[in-house]
């Protein structure tokens, strides 16, 4: 690993969303998996990785759930106020990070990806830090991809050999990501992930092949699969 034991990375988890597609009585990050909320599993996985020193969690200012979680009392977990969009929440975390001069590198991870493996985090750090700008975990597209037109008929088949699913964590230098998000928001750009903001600035982030079971819980049917992966991870670490 390129970072020494004395080095540290701060992780930001944007968790201000409501996850309406889950059709649940609370935001998806607070749904239970194997006895804990999705968000707790996610934060615990990050904090258990040796060089992740702190986790900044961006939470809606009207969120009634986070402060009730035991992990919210961990002194390595910092709550900041999230925004209306993902980029606003990440920028809020970056502003705290910069103000307190916590780390030169920042790792952003989805709140609803509890199945991230330490082997993927280590691979991301090892391959991205020498790149000096940043990069993301991603998995190659496996299915045949179709491009549709407005009336939902197929327009063409896209060459999947050049397509990747963007995953998280995404790792960038603090200064570059802060500048990219701030500029992108000021220009009203469509920022779907941190890498897209970096790309708008003209940089070329590195793709790091990650595991496809790094699932983002988005639909109700994802819950059972995520629980299966979590239990499998526990068995493998025993």
BELZI-V264137 format. One record per backbone hydrogen bond with DSSP energy under -1.0 kcal/mol. NH is the residue of the N-H (numbers start at 0). CO is the residue of the C=O. Records with the same first field share a line. If there is no record, write none. Layout:
NH->CO, CO
//
This chain:
6->3
8->50
9->104
10->53
11->106
12->55
14->57
21->18
22->19
29->26
30->27
32->35
35->32
37->30
38->28
40->36
41->37
42->38
43->39
44->40
45->41
46->42
47->43
48->45
51->48
52->8
54->75
55->10
56->77
57->12
58->79
62->59
67->64
68->65
71->68
72->69
73->70
76->73
77->54
79->56
81->58
88->84
89->85
90->86
91->87
92->88
93->89
94->90
95->91
96->92
97->93
98->94
99->95
101->96
105->171
106->9
107->169
108->11
112->109
120->116
121->117
122->118
123->119
124->120
125->121
126->122
127->123
128->124
130->127
131->128
134->170
135->205
136->168
137->207
138->164
140->162
146->155
148->152
151->148
154->146
155->146
157->144
161->158
162->159
164->138
166->136
169->107
170->134
171->105
172->132
173->103
176->172
177->173
178->174
179->175
180->176
181->177
182->178
183->179
184->180
185->181
186->182
188->183
190->188
196->192
197->193
198->194
199->195
201->198
202->197
205->133
207->135
209->137
213->210
214->212
216->111
221->218
222->219
225->221
226->222
227->223
228->224
229->225
230->226
231->227
232->228
233->229
234->230
235->231
236->232
//
